[in-house]
Amino acid sequence: MTELLQQAIAQIQQLPPDQQDAIASRLLAELQDEQKWEARFATTTDNQWDRMAAMVRQEIAKDETVPLDEVFPTQT
């Protein structure tokens, strides 16, 4: 176990049981989601990646994209 994870667990252990369970539920859900994405990426074929890239290129060419700063505005 990494030092950072040990620090996080030590802090979580100081919380009331209901808060510990809430954090544990979020962590387990995050881990499950990550496993699904990893499996999905691992099974994506080169043809599927090529099709996805072509779709993105078409959206860019048609000016159907939104600047990243509009999606995630910088905070000042």
PDB file of N, CA, C and O in Angstrom:
ATOM      1  N   MET A   1       0.854  -1.168   0.000  1.00  0.00           N
ATOM      2  CA  MET A   1       0.000   0.000   0.000  1.00  0.00           C
ATOM      3  C   MET A   1       0.902   1.234   0.000  1.00  0.00           C
ATOM      4  O   MET A   1       1.921   1.278   0.690  1.00  0.00           O
ATOM      5  N   THR A   2       0.512   2.212  -0.773  1.00  0.00           N
ATOM      6  CA  THR A   2       1.330   3.424  -0.854  1.00  0.00           C
ATOM      7  C   THR A   2       1.160   4.273   0.407  1.00  0.00           C
ATOM      8  O   THR A   2       0.196   4.126   1.159  1.00  0.00           O
ATOM      9  N   GLU A   3       2.122   5.155   0.605  1.00  0.00           N
ATOM     10  CA  GLU A   3       2.069   6.047   1.767  1.00  0.00           C
ATOM     11  C   GLU A   3       0.857   6.972   1.691  1.00  0.00           C
ATOM     12  O   GLU A   3       0.203   7.241   2.698  1.00  0.00           O
ATOM     13  N   LEU A   4       0.568   7.455   0.483  1.00  0.00           N
ATOM     14  CA  LEU A   4      -0.572   8.357   0.313  1.00  0.00           C
ATOM     15  C   LEU A   4      -1.880   7.650   0.666  1.00  0.00           C
ATOM     16  O   LEU A   4      -2.737   8.223   1.339  1.00  0.00           O
ATOM     17  N   LEU A   5      -2.030   6.417   0.216  1.00  0.00           N
ATOM     18  CA  LEU A   5      -3.245   5.666   0.532  1.00  0.00           C
ATOM     19  C   LEU A   5      -3.338   5.400   2.034  1.00  0.00           C
ATOM     20  O   LEU A   5      -4.423   5.462   2.611  1.00  0.00           O
ATOM     21  N   GLN A   6      -2.211   5.106   2.660  1.00  0.00           N
ATOM     22  CA  GLN A   6      -2.202   4.903   4.110  1.00  0.00           C
ATOM     23  C   GLN A   6      -2.640   6.175   4.837  1.00  0.00           C
ATOM     24  O   GLN A   6      -3.385   6.105   5.815  1.00  0.00           O
ATOM     25  N   GLN A   7      -2.182   7.328   4.367  1.00  0.00           N
ATOM     26  CA  GLN A   7      -2.576   8.601   4.979  1.00  0.00           C
ATOM     27  C   GLN A   7      -4.079   8.825   4.834  1.00  0.00           C
ATOM     28  O   GLN A   7      -4.748   9.241   5.780  1.00  0.00           O
ATOM     29  N   ALA A   8      -4.598   8.546   3.650  1.00  0.00           N
ATOM     30  CA  ALA A   8      -6.027   8.731   3.406  1.00  0.00           C
ATOM     31  C   ALA A   8      -6.843   7.809   4.311  1.00  0.00           C
ATOM     32  O   ALA A   8      -7.824   8.243   4.915  1.00  0.00           O
ATOM     33  N   ILE A   9      -6.451   6.569   4.405  1.00  0.00           N
ATOM     34  CA  ILE A   9      -7.178   5.613   5.246  1.00  0.00           C
ATOM     35  C   ILE A   9      -7.106   6.025   6.712  1.00  0.00           C
ATOM     36  O   ILE A   9      -8.094   5.914   7.437  1.00  0.00           O
ATOM     37  N   ALA A  10      -5.945   6.499   7.150  1.00  0.00           N
ATOM     38  CA  ALA A  10      -5.809   6.945   8.534  1.00  0.00           C
ATOM     39  C   ALA A  10      -6.779   8.089   8.835  1.00  0.00           C
ATOM     40  O   ALA A  10      -7.378   8.135   9.910  1.00  0.00           O
ATOM     41  N   GLN A  11      -6.929   8.996   7.898  1.00  0.00           N
ATOM     42  CA  GLN A  11      -7.861  10.112   8.101  1.00  0.00           C
ATOM     43  C   GLN A  11      -9.305   9.637   8.072  1.00  0.00           C
ATOM     44  O   GLN A  11     -10.136  10.090   8.858  1.00  0.00           O
ATOM     45  N   ILE A  12      -9.592   8.723   7.161  1.00  0.00           N
ATOM     46  CA  ILE A  12     -10.956   8.191   7.051  1.00  0.00           C
ATOM     47  C   ILE A  12     -11.337   7.447   8.325  1.00  0.00           C
ATOM     48  O   ILE A  12     -12.489   7.511   8.753  1.00  0.00           O
ATOM     49  N   GLN A  13     -10.397   6.749   8.930  1.00  0.00           N
ATOM     50  CA  GLN A  13     -10.669   5.992  10.148  1.00  0.00           C
ATOM     51  C   GLN A  13     -11.089   6.901  11.306  1.00  0.00           C
ATOM     52  O   GLN A  13     -11.724   6.437  12.254  1.00  0.00           O
ATOM     53  N   GLN A  14     -10.750   8.159  11.241  1.00  0.00           N
ATOM     54  CA  GLN A  14     -11.105   9.107  12.293  1.00  0.00           C
ATOM     55  C   GLN A  14     -12.546   9.609  12.158  1.00  0.00           C
ATOM     56  O   GLN A  14     -13.074  10.233  13.079  1.00  0.00           O
ATOM     57  N   LEU A  15     -13.166   9.345  11.040  1.00  0.00           N
ATOM     58  CA  LEU A  15     -14.523   9.825  10.785  1.00  0.00           C
ATOM     59  C   LEU A  15     -15.562   8.890  11.414  1.00  0.00           C
ATOM     60  O   LEU A  15     -15.266   7.736  11.723  1.00  0.00           O
ATOM     61  N   PRO A  16     -16.771   9.401  11.596  1.00  0.00           N
ATOM     62  CA  PRO A  16     -17.857   8.542  12.083  1.00  0.00           C
ATOM     63  C   PRO A  16     -18.145   7.428  11.066  1.00  0.00           C
ATOM     64  O   PRO A  16     -17.888   7.588   9.873  1.00  0.00           O
ATOM     65  N   PRO A  17     -18.680   6.302  11.548  1.00  0.00           N
ATOM     66  CA  PRO A  17     -18.930   5.152  10.666  1.00  0.00           C
ATOM     67  C   PRO A  17     -19.749   5.473   9.420  1.00  0.00           C
ATOM     68  O   PRO A  17     -19.460   4.948   8.345  1.00  0.00           O
ATOM     69  N   ASP A  18     -20.770   6.329   9.544  1.00  0.00           N
ATOM     70  CA  ASP A  18     -21.595   6.629   8.367  1.00  0.00           C
ATOM     71  C   ASP A  18     -20.796   7.364   7.297  1.00  0.00           C
ATOM     72  O   ASP A  18     -20.998   7.138   6.104  1.00  0.00           O
ATOM     73  N   GLN A  19     -19.892   8.242   7.719  1.00  0.00           N
ATOM     74  CA  GLN A  19     -19.049   8.934   6.748  1.00  0.00           C
ATOM     75  C   GLN A  19     -18.014   7.982   6.150  1.00  0.00           C
ATOM     76  O   GLN A  19     -17.693   8.075   4.965  1.00  0.00           O
ATOM     77  N   GLN A  20     -17.498   7.078   6.960  1.00  0.00           N
ATOM     78  CA  GLN A  20     -16.560   6.073   6.445  1.00  0.00           C
ATOM     79  C   GLN A  20     -17.240   5.231   5.368  1.00  0.00           C
ATOM     80  O   GLN A  20     -16.659   4.968   4.314  1.00  0.00           O
ATOM     81  N   ASP A  21     -18.485   4.809   5.644  1.00  0.00           N
ATOM     82  CA  ASP A  21     -19.222   4.000   4.669  1.00  0.00           C
ATOM     83  C   ASP A  21     -19.515   4.774   3.392  1.00  0.00           C
ATOM     84  O   ASP A  21     -19.467   4.215   2.296  1.00  0.00           O
ATOM     85  N   ALA A  22     -19.820   6.060   3.534  1.00  0.00           N
ATOM     86  CA  ALA A  22     -20.100   6.882   2.346  1.00  0.00           C
ATOM     87  C   ALA A  22     -18.852   6.983   1.471  1.00  0.00           C
ATOM     88  O   ALA A  22     -18.938   6.859   0.249  1.00  0.00           O
ATOM     89  N   ILE A  23     -17.703   7.208   2.089  1.00  0.00           N
ATOM     90  CA  ILE A  23     -16.455   7.305   1.326  1.00  0.00           C
ATOM     91  C   ILE A  23     -16.118   5.947   0.710  1.00  0.00           C
ATOM     92  O   ILE A  23     -15.699   5.877  -0.446  1.00  0.00           O
ATOM     93  N   ALA A  24     -16.296   4.882   1.468  1.00  0.00           N
ATOM     94  CA  ALA A  24     -16.013   3.544   0.951  1.00  0.00           C
ATOM     95  C   ALA A  24     -16.903   3.224  -0.254  1.00  0.00           C
ATOM     96  O   ALA A  24     -16.441   2.637  -1.232  1.00  0.00           O
ATOM     97  N   SER A  25     -18.156   3.606  -0.179  1.00  0.00           N
ATOM     98  CA  SER A  25     -19.077   3.366  -1.304  1.00  0.00           C
ATOM     99  C   SER A  25     -18.625   4.101  -2.552  1.00  0.00           C
ATOM    100  O   SER A  25     -18.661   3.553  -3.654  1.00  0.00           O
ATOM    101  N   ARG A  26     -18.196   5.354  -2.374  1.00  0.00           N
ATOM    102  CA  ARG A  26     -17.712   6.138  -3.524  1.00  0.00           C
ATOM    103  C   ARG A  26     -16.450   5.533  -4.105  1.00  0.00           C
ATOM    104  O   ARG A  26     -16.302   5.447  -5.324  1.00  0.00           O
ATOM    105  N   LEU A  27     -15.536   5.111  -3.239  1.00  0.00           N
ATOM    106  CA  LEU A  27     -14.295   4.495  -3.728  1.00  0.00           C
ATOM    107  C   LEU A  27     -14.575   3.204  -4.488  1.00  0.00           C
ATOM    108  O   LEU A  27     -14.011   2.972  -5.557  1.00  0.00           O
ATOM    109  N   LEU A  28     -15.443   2.370  -3.933  1.00  0.00           N
ATOM    110  CA  LEU A  28     -15.762   1.108  -4.608  1.00  0.00           C
ATOM    111  C   LEU A  28     -16.443   1.354  -5.952  1.00  0.00           C
ATOM    112  O   LEU A  28     -16.166   0.655  -6.927  1.00  0.00           O
ATOM    113  N   ALA A  29     -17.323   2.336  -6.007  1.00  0.00           N
ATOM    114  CA  ALA A  29     -17.981   2.673  -7.273  1.00  0.00           C
ATOM    115  C   ALA A  29     -16.961   3.184  -8.280  1.00  0.00           C
ATOM    116  O   ALA A  29     -17.025   2.843  -9.460  1.00  0.00           O
ATOM    117  N   GLU A  30     -16.026   3.996  -7.820  1.00  0.00           N
ATOM    118  CA  GLU A  30     -14.979   4.521  -8.704  1.00  0.00           C
ATOM    119  C   GLU A  30     -14.106   3.391  -9.239  1.00  0.00           C
ATOM    120  O   GLU A  30     -13.773   3.370 -10.423  1.00  0.00           O
ATOM    121  N   LEU A  31     -13.740   2.464  -8.380  1.00  0.00           N
ATOM    122  CA  LEU A  31     -12.925   1.320  -8.809  1.00  0.00           C
ATOM    123  C   LEU A  31     -13.664   0.468  -9.834  1.00  0.00           C
ATOM    124  O   LEU A  31     -13.079   0.033 -10.826  1.00  0.00           O
ATOM    125  N   GLN A  32     -14.938   0.235  -9.592  1.00  0.00           N
ATOM    126  CA  GLN A  32     -15.734  -0.556 -10.535  1.00  0.00           C
ATOM    127  C   GLN A  32     -15.836   0.157 -11.884  1.00  0.00           C
ATOM    128  O   GLN A  32     -15.708  -0.474 -12.933  1.00  0.00           O
ATOM    129  N   ASP A  33     -16.067   1.463 -11.855  1.00  0.00           N
ATOM    130  CA  ASP A  33     -16.146   2.240 -13.078  1.00  0.00           C
ATOM    131  C   ASP A  33     -14.824   2.195 -13.839  1.00  0.00           C
ATOM    132  O   ASP A  33     -14.815   2.044 -15.061  1.00  0.00           O
ATOM    133  N   GLU A  34     -13.716   2.326 -13.127  1.00  0.00           N
ATOM    134  CA  GLU A  34     -12.394   2.281 -13.751  1.00  0.00           C
ATOM    135  C   GLU A  34     -12.147   0.930 -14.411  1.00  0.00           C
ATOM    136  O   GLU A  34     -11.592   0.866 -15.508  1.00  0.00           O
ATOM    137  N   GLN A  35     -12.558  -0.153 -13.747  1.00  0.00           N
ATOM    138  CA  GLN A  35     -12.387  -1.487 -14.317  1.00  0.00           C
ATOM    139  C   GLN A  35     -13.197  -1.650 -15.600  1.00  0.00           C
ATOM    140  O   GLN A  35     -12.735  -2.268 -16.559  1.00  0.00           O
ATOM    141  N   LYS A  36     -14.402  -1.095 -15.612  1.00  0.00           N
ATOM    142  CA  LYS A  36     -15.231  -1.164 -16.820  1.00  0.00           C
ATOM    143  C   LYS A  36     -14.569  -0.423 -17.979  1.00  0.00           C
ATOM    144  O   LYS A  36     -14.526  -0.921 -19.103  1.00  0.00           O
ATOM    145  N   TRP A  37     -14.041   0.803 -17.684  1.00  0.00           N
ATOM    146  CA  TRP A  37     -13.387   1.570 -18.741  1.00  0.00           C
ATOM    147  C   TRP A  37     -12.138   0.849 -19.251  1.00  0.00           C
ATOM    148  O   TRP A  37     -11.897   0.801 -20.457  1.00  0.00           O
ATOM    149  N   GLU A  38     -11.355   0.294 -18.343  1.00  0.00           N
ATOM    150  CA  GLU A  38     -10.146  -0.425 -18.762  1.00  0.00           C
ATOM    151  C   GLU A  38     -10.507  -1.602 -19.667  1.00  0.00           C
ATOM    152  O   GLU A  38      -9.848  -1.835 -20.680  1.00  0.00           O
ATOM    153  N   ALA A  39     -11.545  -2.336 -19.302  1.00  0.00           N
ATOM    154  CA  ALA A  39     -11.978  -3.470 -20.127  1.00  0.00           C
ATOM    155  C   ALA A  39     -12.475  -2.978 -21.483  1.00  0.00           C
ATOM    156  O   ALA A  39     -12.198  -3.592 -22.514  1.00  0.00           O
ATOM    157  N   ARG A  40     -13.202  -1.877 -21.475  1.00  0.00           N
ATOM    158  CA  ARG A  40     -13.737  -1.334 -22.723  1.00  0.00           C
ATOM    159  C   ARG A  40     -12.616  -0.893 -23.663  1.00  0.00           C
ATOM    160  O   ARG A  40     -12.645  -1.191 -24.857  1.00  0.00           O
ATOM    161  N   PHE A  41     -11.624  -0.177 -23.115  1.00  0.00           N
ATOM    162  CA  PHE A  41     -10.499   0.263 -23.931  1.00  0.00           C
ATOM    163  C   PHE A  41      -9.690  -0.922 -24.443  1.00  0.00           C
ATOM    164  O   PHE A  41      -9.228  -0.917 -25.584  1.00  0.00           O
ATOM    165  N   ALA A  42      -9.521  -1.934 -23.604  1.00  0.00           N
ATOM    166  CA  ALA A  42      -8.721  -3.092 -23.993  1.00  0.00           C
ATOM    167  C   ALA A  42      -9.349  -3.860 -25.150  1.00  0.00           C
ATOM    168  O   ALA A  42      -8.643  -4.500 -25.929  1.00  0.00           O
ATOM    169  N   THR A  43     -10.671  -3.799 -25.262  1.00  0.00           N
ATOM    170  CA  THR A  43     -11.349  -4.552 -26.320  1.00  0.00           C
ATOM    171  C   THR A  43     -11.700  -3.704 -27.542  1.00  0.00           C
ATOM    172  O   THR A  43     -12.298  -4.201 -28.497  1.00  0.00           O
ATOM    173  N   THR A  44     -11.327  -2.422 -27.509  1.00  0.00           N
ATOM    174  CA  THR A  44     -11.603  -1.554 -28.659  1.00  0.00           C
ATOM    175  C   THR A  44     -10.630  -1.891 -29.788  1.00  0.00           C
ATOM    176  O   THR A  44      -9.416  -1.925 -29.589  1.00  0.00           O
ATOM    177  N   THR A  45     -11.172  -2.134 -30.951  1.00  0.00           N
ATOM    178  CA  THR A  45     -10.353  -2.522 -32.094  1.00  0.00           C
ATOM    179  C   THR A  45      -9.769  -1.302 -32.787  1.00  0.00           C
ATOM    180  O   THR A  45     -10.240  -0.181 -32.594  1.00  0.00           O
ATOM    181  N   ASP A  46      -8.746  -1.527 -33.591  1.00  0.00           N
ATOM    182  CA  ASP A  46      -8.157  -0.434 -34.367  1.00  0.00           C
ATOM    183  C   ASP A  46      -9.201   0.193 -35.286  1.00  0.00           C
ATOM    184  O   ASP A  46      -9.214   1.410 -35.473  1.00  0.00           O
ATOM    185  N   ASN A  47     -10.069  -0.628 -35.857  1.00  0.00           N
ATOM    186  CA  ASN A  47     -11.123  -0.114 -36.730  1.00  0.00           C
ATOM    187  C   ASN A  47     -12.061   0.816 -35.962  1.00  0.00           C
ATOM    188  O   ASN A  47     -12.465   1.857 -36.481  1.00  0.00           O
ATOM    189  N   GLN A  48     -12.405   0.448 -34.740  1.00  0.00           N
ATOM    190  CA  GLN A  48     -13.269   1.302 -33.930  1.00  0.00           C
ATOM    191  C   GLN A  48     -12.576   2.626 -33.599  1.00  0.00           C
ATOM    192  O   GLN A  48     -13.206   3.681 -33.650  1.00  0.00           O
ATOM    193  N   TRP A  49     -11.293   2.579 -33.261  1.00  0.00           N
ATOM    194  CA  TRP A  49     -10.547   3.815 -32.998  1.00  0.00           C
ATOM    195  C   TRP A  49     -10.497   4.690 -34.245  1.00  0.00           C
ATOM    196  O   TRP A  49     -10.662   5.907 -34.168  1.00  0.00           O
ATOM    197  N   ASP A  50     -10.270   4.060 -35.392  1.00  0.00           N
ATOM    198  CA  ASP A  50     -10.218   4.809 -36.648  1.00  0.00           C
ATOM    199  C   ASP A  50     -11.548   5.490 -36.941  1.00  0.00           C
ATOM    200  O   ASP A  50     -11.577   6.650 -37.349  1.00  0.00           O
ATOM    201  N   ARG A  51     -12.653   4.771 -36.733  1.00  0.00           N
ATOM    202  CA  ARG A  51     -13.982   5.355 -36.957  1.00  0.00           C
ATOM    203  C   ARG A  51     -14.242   6.517 -36.009  1.00  0.00           C
ATOM    204  O   ARG A  51     -14.799   7.541 -36.406  1.00  0.00           O
ATOM    205  N   MET A  52     -13.836   6.353 -34.758  1.00  0.00           N
ATOM    206  CA  MET A  52     -14.024   7.413 -33.778  1.00  0.00           C
ATOM    207  C   MET A  52     -13.209   8.652 -34.156  1.00  0.00           C
ATOM    208  O   MET A  52     -13.701   9.776 -34.058  1.00  0.00           O
ATOM    209  N   ALA A  53     -11.978   8.447 -34.583  1.00  0.00           N
ATOM    210  CA  ALA A  53     -11.129   9.565 -34.997  1.00  0.00           C
ATOM    211  C   ALA A  53     -11.730  10.266 -36.211  1.00  0.00           C
ATOM    212  O   ALA A  53     -11.698  11.494 -36.295  1.00  0.00           O
ATOM    213  N   ALA A  54     -12.272   9.504 -37.143  1.00  0.00           N
ATOM    214  CA  ALA A  54     -12.900  10.094 -38.326  1.00  0.00           C
ATOM    215  C   ALA A  54     -14.105  10.943 -37.926  1.00  0.00           C
ATOM    216  O   ALA A  54     -14.319  12.019 -38.485  1.00  0.00           O
ATOM    217  N   MET A  55     -14.889  10.466 -36.963  1.00  0.00           N
ATOM    218  CA  MET A  55     -16.042  11.231 -36.502  1.00  0.00           C
ATOM    219  C   MET A  55     -15.599  12.555 -35.865  1.00  0.00           C
ATOM    220  O   MET A  55     -16.222  13.594 -36.084  1.00  0.00           O
ATOM    221  N   VAL A  56     -14.547  12.509 -35.098  1.00  0.00           N
ATOM    222  CA  VAL A  56     -14.035  13.724 -34.468  1.00  0.00           C
ATOM    223  C   VAL A  56     -13.541  14.701 -35.528  1.00  0.00           C
ATOM    224  O   VAL A  56     -13.813  15.899 -35.448  1.00  0.00           O
ATOM    225  N   ARG A  57     -12.818  14.192 -36.518  1.00  0.00           N
ATOM    226  CA  ARG A  57     -12.329  15.061 -37.594  1.00  0.00           C
ATOM    227  C   ARG A  57     -13.487  15.735 -38.329  1.00  0.00           C
ATOM    228  O   ARG A  57     -13.406  16.912 -38.680  1.00  0.00           O
ATOM    229  N   GLN A  58     -14.574  14.977 -38.560  1.00  0.00           N
ATOM    230  CA  GLN A  58     -15.749  15.547 -39.226  1.00  0.00           C
ATOM    231  C   GLN A  58     -16.368  16.652 -38.376  1.00  0.00           C
ATOM    232  O   GLN A  58     -16.736  17.703 -38.899  1.00  0.00           O
ATOM    233  N   GLU A  59     -16.485  16.421 -37.072  1.00  0.00           N
ATOM    234  CA  GLU A  59     -17.054  17.439 -36.196  1.00  0.00           C
ATOM    235  C   GLU A  59     -16.198  18.701 -36.190  1.00  0.00           C
ATOM    236  O   GLU A  59     -16.720  19.815 -36.190  1.00  0.00           O
ATOM    237  N   ILE A  60     -14.900  18.521 -36.186  1.00  0.00           N
ATOM    238  CA  ILE A  60     -14.001  19.678 -36.222  1.00  0.00           C
ATOM    239  C   ILE A  60     -14.160  20.419 -37.545  1.00  0.00           C
ATOM    240  O   ILE A  60     -14.245  21.647 -37.558  1.00  0.00           O
ATOM    241  N   ALA A  61     -14.202  19.693 -38.649  1.00  0.00           N
ATOM    242  CA  ALA A  61     -14.328  20.314 -39.971  1.00  0.00           C
ATOM    243  C   ALA A  61     -15.650  21.072 -40.109  1.00  0.00           C
ATOM    244  O   ALA A  61     -15.704  22.104 -40.777  1.00  0.00           O
ATOM    245  N   LYS A  62     -16.706  20.569 -39.488  1.00  0.00           N
ATOM    246  CA  LYS A  62     -18.017  21.216 -39.548  1.00  0.00           C
ATOM    247  C   LYS A  62     -18.180  22.285 -38.466  1.00  0.00           C
ATOM    248  O   LYS A  62     -19.253  22.871 -38.323  1.00  0.00           O
ATOM    249  N   ASP A  63     -17.131  22.531 -37.722  1.00  0.00           N
ATOM    250  CA  ASP A  63     -17.158  23.509 -36.637  1.00  0.00           C
ATOM    251  C   ASP A  63     -18.248  23.176 -35.619  1.00  0.00           C
ATOM    252  O   ASP A  63     -18.945  24.059 -35.120  1.00  0.00           O
ATOM    253  N   GLU A  64     -18.377  21.884 -35.324  1.00  0.00           N
ATOM    254  CA  GLU A  64     -19.380  21.418 -34.369  1.00  0.00           C
ATOM    255  C   GLU A  64     -18.773  21.156 -32.982  1.00  0.00           C
ATOM    256  O   GLU A  64     -19.395  20.509 -32.140  1.00  0.00           O
ATOM    257  N   THR A  65     -17.591  21.648 -32.762  1.00  0.00           N
ATOM    258  CA  THR A  65     -16.943  21.433 -31.478  1.00  0.00           C
ATOM    259  C   THR A  65     -17.053  22.689 -30.615  1.00  0.00           C
ATOM    260  O   THR A  65     -17.341  23.778 -31.112  1.00  0.00           O
ATOM    261  N   VAL A  66     -16.823  22.519 -29.343  1.00  0.00           N
ATOM    262  CA  VAL A  66     -16.861  23.620 -28.387  1.00  0.00           C
ATOM    263  C   VAL A  66     -15.465  23.744 -27.789  1.00  0.00           C
ATOM    264  O   VAL A  66     -14.862  22.735 -27.421  1.00  0.00           O
ATOM    265  N   PRO A  67     -14.946  24.952 -27.687  1.00  0.00           N
ATOM    266  CA  PRO A  67     -13.629  25.116 -27.076  1.00  0.00           C
ATOM    267  C   PRO A  67     -13.600  24.556 -25.655  1.00  0.00           C
ATOM    268  O   PRO A  67     -14.565  24.696 -24.903  1.00  0.00           O
ATOM    269  N   LEU A  68     -12.518  23.939 -25.306  1.00  0.00           N
ATOM    270  CA  LEU A  68     -12.378  23.314 -24.001  1.00  0.00           C
ATOM    271  C   LEU A  68     -12.582  24.312 -22.873  1.00  0.00           C
ATOM    272  O   LEU A  68     -13.114  23.962 -21.819  1.00  0.00           O
ATOM    273  N   ASP A  69     -12.160  25.556 -23.087  1.00  0.00           N
ATOM    274  CA  ASP A  69     -12.344  26.592 -22.059  1.00  0.00           C
ATOM    275  C   ASP A  69     -13.818  26.864 -21.773  1.00  0.00           C
ATOM    276  O   ASP A  69     -14.166  27.309 -20.679  1.00  0.00           O
ATOM    277  N   GLU A  70     -14.679  26.601 -22.745  1.00  0.00           N
ATOM    278  CA  GLU A  70     -16.119  26.777 -22.502  1.00  0.00           C
ATOM    279  C   GLU A  70     -16.680  25.623 -21.702  1.00  0.00           C
ATOM    280  O   GLU A  70     -17.615  25.796 -20.921  1.00  0.00           O
ATOM    281  N   VAL A  71     -16.113  24.446 -21.895  1.00  0.00           N
ATOM    282  CA  VAL A  71     -16.584  23.284 -21.159  1.00  0.00           C
ATOM    283  C   VAL A  71     -16.040  23.310 -19.733  1.00  0.00           C
ATOM    284  O   VAL A  71     -16.758  23.015 -18.777  1.00  0.00           O
ATOM    285  N   PHE A  72     -14.769  23.664 -19.604  1.00  0.00           N
ATOM    286  CA  PHE A  72     -14.104  23.749 -18.303  1.00  0.00           C
ATOM    287  C   PHE A  72     -13.483  25.140 -18.159  1.00  0.00           C
ATOM    288  O   PHE A  72     -12.287  25.313 -18.395  1.00  0.00           O
ATOM    289  N   PRO A  73     -14.292  26.130 -17.773  1.00  0.00           N
ATOM    290  CA  PRO A  73     -13.759  27.476 -17.654  1.00  0.00           C
ATOM    291  C   PRO A  73     -12.656  27.548 -16.600  1.00  0.00           C
ATOM    292  O   PRO A  73     -12.724  26.890 -15.562  1.00  0.00           O
ATOM    293  N   THR A  74     -11.658  28.347 -16.886  1.00  0.00           N
ATOM    294  CA  THR A  74     -10.583  28.526 -15.914  1.00  0.00           C
ATOM    295  C   THR A  74     -11.093  29.361 -14.762  1.00  0.00           C
ATOM    296  O   THR A  74     -11.812  30.342 -14.954  1.00  0.00           O
ATOM    297  N   GLN A  75     -10.715  28.963 -13.574  1.00  0.00           N
ATOM    298  CA  GLN A  75     -11.165  29.682 -12.384  1.00  0.00           C
ATOM    299  C   GLN A  75     -10.108  30.686 -11.982  1.00  0.00           C
ATOM    300  O   GLN A  75      -8.910  30.403 -11.991  1.00  0.00           O
ATOM    301  N   THR A  76     -10.579  31.855 -11.634  1.00  0.00           N
ATOM    302  CA  THR A  76      -9.632  32.900 -11.212  1.00  0.00           C
ATOM    303  C   THR A  76      -9.747  33.177  -9.748  1.00  0.00           C
ATOM    304  O   THR A  76      -9.027  34.026  -9.223  1.00  0.00           O
TER     305      THR A  76
END
